[in-house]
């Protein structure tokens, strides 16, 4: 039986949603390693919409689930439908969407809150002793929910400070390297939290997916 | 010296823009094979915006260049800046954006027109005897510009009929297989014009990029 991943997206685009390369290369890694995936996203408004050329905020609103469907080619479910019993592994690609839509990490740092459906999905997986993966900035969101979790986001001092302020432990890691928290069965890697090539993102996603399948 | 690809995007999302997996996996294939890339897109309004869950048209407008920047992580140039002399290879991922924004193929079939900047980029590359790659539906757009070109879009009868009506030649191909038009140095593959896994898209993109680097 193929293992089934639930992949939680947070929009479509690094500055206001899921990072597209990390999300796509996670799906590729899952498929290449013989597992299955189903994409999910919360049915909520994005915190804001960013012009990805200028970095300016645009005067419009977009929905996280609807935009995430662009990455999922329409095959996506609202996160409210997620049940831990139906999946073997939960995976969060990165992008600012994790810190702006799935949580308020980008704005409130260590005082952030996490979307209730996201929080419930994480806690349900831990209660079922099922593994969770997180890329890029998403590991910091995990430490907001999973008290004392050990993660990596690479080597960014400011984010490491935030993780420690939330009670988390951080390991400095390079391209493609992973941190495993055995207690929570949590696997993390830096991806674009380091200045990376797209091949290095593929390597990080592959290593996380491979390790999650072994846990 | 690494060869330099110019990758032309048409938005961000299969139903109204560039197909995200094909675009991302093209960039991955280029990087893995030791070449460089620069993304381009025309600075024009999208034909329309499609809700990727329902398939319905949304009452908003989006700009092809601005949305393409989501895939390019902001590192993108307007197609008006493209000069064939500066690049070794031109590559078009697929998605309906190729047939709705880069051309009117989706609406006018064999009577379609092609965006003037797209047409100029293609013709300039051919005049410089430099290779062009196209994935998914984009090969049909090539036959609109390059009279008599031989391409593959897989095996879809309706699209093959349109290609033939434009004077093109079509080869039926399976997942990951390519067609090479030696005269135009044009390399094409079906990608999501066939019902494909994401690993099959990666294979098609890799085979096209590898062949383009050899031509």
Interface residues (C-beta under 8 A of the other chain):
Chain A: X12 X13 X14 X15 X17 X19 X20 X21 X24 X25 X27 X28 X31 X32 X51 X52 X53 X55 X60 X65 X66 X67 X69 X70 X71 X72 X73 X74 X76 X192 X197 X198 X199 X202
Chain B: X12 X13 X14 X15 X17 X19 X20 X21 X24 X25 X27 X28 X31 X32 X51 X52 X53 X55 X60 X65 X66 X67 X69 X70 X71 X72 X73 X74 X76 X192 X197 X198 X199 X202
